[in-house]
Structures are given as structure tokens and as C-alpha cells.
Amino acid sequence: MTVSLEDARRIIAAGERYAIHLGQPVNIAVVDYAGILVAHVRMDNARLQTADISVDRACAARASAAPARLVNHTGGEGGPAGSGVGDEGYGGWERPPAEPGSGLTGALPLRRDGMIVGAVGVSGAPAPLDEAIARAAAAAF
């Protein structure tokens, strides 16, 4: 069981509608059970550099089987300034600090009949809005 292209289009359309409502052009990505991209959209005027982030977030949400806000991207080689953390070991991903709400937001796993069958990732707006758009998109599933 996985996310179909028809499912992905419906999820993306719901996310786009909510992003338009918020006035926030974003990238929305949907991955399947294996974390493989099914569909992606970059809305007009969405920041170019956020396209890959939306896909990364969806993959992280699927891989972790938890909302992506529970994992933290180190920001590439060398990680965040002064962190001493790079991409080595975890492909740029690490477990977050213990405090709730830390780390990456904007992605959710997609469930059908209690099983995770894919994920949606959003990037391009401020973090709370990315999260809200991801929730609106996932709700269409």
C-alpha cells in the first residue's frame, strides 16, 4: 500500500489552496512508502532554494515515521554555525534536542488504515506556516 499519483495530486492541490489562502508561495512534495518522490510542485514565486528542502522534509518524515519537526537537518557541511556537526554519519540528519518543537517543521507522514504509506513536505514559508500547509495537505489524504 502506498501513495498513488492521484493521491499525491489531491494532497498537493489541498496544500496549494491553503498556501494561496495564506499568501505564501511554497514547494510541496509527496513521497511514497519507500520515500521516493511521487509528485512535487513549486508554486509561482516560491523561493528556488526551498524546492529540494520540501523533498528532503517529506523523505525525513517518511524515514522517521514521525512528523519531520522531530528531526533536525544540520544545514549541510559543517552544520549550524558553531555546532561542530556535519553531514558525516547521518547524511545531514540527526536526532533533535529534547525540547519539544525544536528542529525541522513542515512535513508529516501519510497514513492509511494505520500504516504509513508516504509523506508530504512543505518549504518556502515561515516554519509555522509550512507546518500548517503540510497539515492542510495531509488532511486531503
C-alpha positions as CSV (number, residue, x, y, z in Angstrom):
1,M,0.0,0.0,0.0
2,T,1.4,3.4,-1.0
3,V,0.5,6.9,-2.1
4,S,-0.7,6.9,-5.7
5,L,-0.2,9.8,-8.2
6,E,-3.9,10.6,-7.9
7,D,-3.5,10.8,-4.1
8,A,-0.4,13.0,-4.5
9,R,-2.2,15.4,-6.8
10,R,-5.1,15.7,-4.3
11,I,-2.7,16.3,-1.4
12,I,-0.7,18.9,-3.3
13,A,-3.9,20.7,-4.5
14,A,-5.1,21.0,-0.9
15,G,-1.8,22.3,0.2
16,E,-1.7,24.8,-2.7
17,R,-5.2,26.1,-1.8
18,Y,-4.2,26.7,1.8
19,A,-0.9,28.3,0.8
20,I,-2.8,30.7,-1.5
21,H,-5.2,31.5,1.3
22,L,-2.2,32.4,3.5
23,G,-0.5,34.3,0.7
24,Q,2.6,32.0,1.0
25,P,4.1,30.5,-2.2
26,V,5.7,27.2,-1.3
27,N,7.1,24.0,-2.6
28,I,5.1,20.9,-1.8
29,A,6.4,17.3,-2.2
30,V,4.8,13.9,-1.8
31,V,6.8,10.7,-1.4
32,D,5.6,7.1,-1.4
33,Y,6.1,4.3,1.1
34,A,9.7,3.9,0.1
35,G,10.5,7.6,0.3
36,I,10.5,8.0,-3.5
37,L,9.2,11.3,-4.9
38,V,5.7,10.8,-6.4
39,A,4.9,14.5,-7.2
40,H,6.2,18.0,-6.5
41,V,5.0,21.5,-7.2
42,R,6.8,24.8,-6.9
43,M,4.2,27.5,-6.7
44,D,4.8,30.7,-8.7
45,N,7.2,32.9,-6.8
46,A,8.2,30.2,-4.3
47,R,11.9,30.6,-3.4
48,L,14.0,28.4,-5.6
49,Q,16.3,27.1,-2.9
50,T,13.3,25.6,-1.0
51,A,12.4,23.1,-3.7
52,D,14.9,20.5,-2.5
53,I,14.1,21.2,1.1
54,S,10.4,20.2,0.6
55,V,11.5,16.8,-0.8
56,D,14.1,16.3,2.0
57,R,11.4,17.1,4.6
58,A,9.0,14.6,3.1
59,C,11.7,11.9,2.9
60,A,12.7,12.6,6.5
61,A,9.1,12.4,7.7
62,R,8.7,9.0,5.9
63,A,12.1,7.7,7.1
64,S,11.5,8.6,10.7
65,A,7.8,7.6,10.6
66,A,7.1,10.7,12.6
67,P,6.4,14.4,11.8
68,A,9.5,16.0,10.4
69,R,9.6,18.5,13.2
70,L,11.0,15.7,15.3
71,V,14.2,15.5,13.3
72,N,16.7,18.2,12.6
73,H,18.7,18.9,9.4
74,T,22.2,20.1,10.2
75,G,22.2,22.6,7.4
76,G,24.8,20.9,5.2
77,E,28.5,20.6,5.6
78,G,29.6,21.8,8.9
79,G,26.1,22.1,10.3
80,P,24.7,25.2,12.0
81,A,27.3,27.8,12.9
82,G,29.4,26.6,15.9
83,S,27.7,23.3,16.2
84,G,30.6,21.2,15.0
85,V,28.1,18.9,13.3
86,G,28.5,18.0,9.7
87,D,26.9,15.6,7.2
88,E,29.0,12.7,8.3
89,G,27.3,9.6,9.7
90,Y,23.7,10.5,9.2
91,G,23.6,12.1,5.8
92,G,23.0,15.5,7.3
93,W,20.2,14.3,9.7
94,E,20.5,14.0,13.5
95,R,18.1,13.4,16.4
96,P,16.9,16.7,17.8
97,P,17.5,18.1,21.2
98,A,14.9,17.0,23.8
99,E,12.9,20.2,23.9
100,P,9.6,20.0,22.1
101,G,9.1,22.0,18.9
102,S,12.8,22.1,18.0
103,G,14.2,21.3,14.7
104,L,12.5,21.0,11.3
105,T,8.8,21.6,10.6
106,G,6.7,21.3,7.6
107,A,6.3,17.6,6.9
108,L,4.0,14.8,8.0
109,P,3.8,11.1,7.3
110,L,0.7,9.9,5.5
111,R,-1.3,7.0,7.0
112,R,-3.9,4.7,5.5
113,D,-5.5,2.0,7.7
114,G,-3.0,2.8,10.4
115,M,0.0,2.2,8.2
116,I,2.5,4.8,6.9
117,V,2.2,4.9,3.2
118,G,4.1,8.1,2.4
119,A,4.7,11.6,3.5
120,V,4.2,15.3,2.5
121,G,6.8,18.0,2.9
122,V,6.4,21.8,2.5
123,S,9.0,24.5,2.4
124,G,9.1,28.2,1.5
125,A,7.1,30.0,4.2
126,P,8.0,30.7,7.8
127,A,8.1,27.4,9.8
128,P,4.7,27.6,11.5
129,L,3.1,28.2,8.1
130,D,5.0,25.4,6.4
131,E,3.6,23.2,9.2
132,A,0.1,24.5,8.7
133,I,0.2,23.9,5.0
134,A,1.6,20.4,5.4
135,R,-1.3,19.6,7.8
136,A,-3.9,21.0,5.3
137,A,-2.3,19.0,2.5
138,A,-2.2,15.8,4.6
139,A,-5.8,16.3,5.6
140,A,-6.8,15.8,2.0
141,F,-5.4,12.3,2.1
